[in-house]
Amino acid sequence: MSMNIDDAKSYATEENLMKALKKLKLNDRLPLVVLNRKGRFTAVFGLQNGRANGDIMFAARHGFKTIA
């Protein structure tokens, strides 16, 4: 199974991604930080972790990918 992350919200540097995640209060949800095909940084979130924090779609509404 594969997932296309190229259309997820992405940032030029990991530092910029981490700043954005902190601003959105997503940094405490244990994201998997990955590079897309263009070499840009994005985050992938597990649905289980979101469920523990009360809102499983929060990260997806901000343009990031989620996985089960």
C-alpha positions in Angstrom: 0.0 0.0 0.0 1.2 3.5 -0.7 0.0 7.0 0.0 0.6 10.1 -2.1 1.9 12.9 0.2 2.7 15.3 -2.6 -0.6 17.1 -2.2 -0.3 17.5 1.6 0.6 20.8 3.2 4.4 21.1 3.1 7.3 23.4 4.0 10.7 24.1 2.6 12.5 23.3 5.9 11.9 21.0 8.8 12.3 24.0 11.1 9.4 25.8 9.3 7.2 22.7 9.5 7.9 22.3 13.2 7.0 26.0 13.8 3.7 25.5 12.0 2.9 22.4 13.9 3.6 24.1 17.2 1.4 27.1 16.1 -1.4 24.7 15.2 -0.9 22.7 18.4 -0.2 19.6 16.4 3.4 19.1 17.6 2.3 17.1 20.6 0.4 14.5 18.5 3.6 12.7 17.5 3.7 13.4 13.8 5.9 11.3 11.4 8.0 13.9 9.6 8.6 13.0 5.9 9.9 14.5 2.7 7.6 14.6 -0.4 8.9 14.1 -3.9 9.8 17.7 -4.3 12.0 17.6 -1.2 9.6 19.5 1.0 8.8 18.6 4.6 5.3 17.4 5.7 3.8 15.5 8.6 1.7 12.4 8.7 -0.5 11.7 11.7 -1.9 8.4 13.0 -5.7 8.4 13.6 -5.2 6.5 16.9 -3.1 9.4 18.3 -5.8 11.9 17.3 -8.5 9.9 18.9 -6.6 10.0 22.2 -6.5 13.8 21.9 -10.2 14.1 21.1 -10.3 15.0 17.4 -9.2 12.5 14.8 -9.6 14.9 11.8 -7.9 18.0 13.2 -4.6 17.4 11.3 -6.4 16.6 8.1 -8.4 19.8 8.2 -5.0 21.7 8.3 -3.8 20.0 5.1 -1.8 17.1 6.6 -2.2 13.4 5.9 -3.6 10.9 8.4 -3.3 7.1 8.5 -5.1 4.4 10.4 
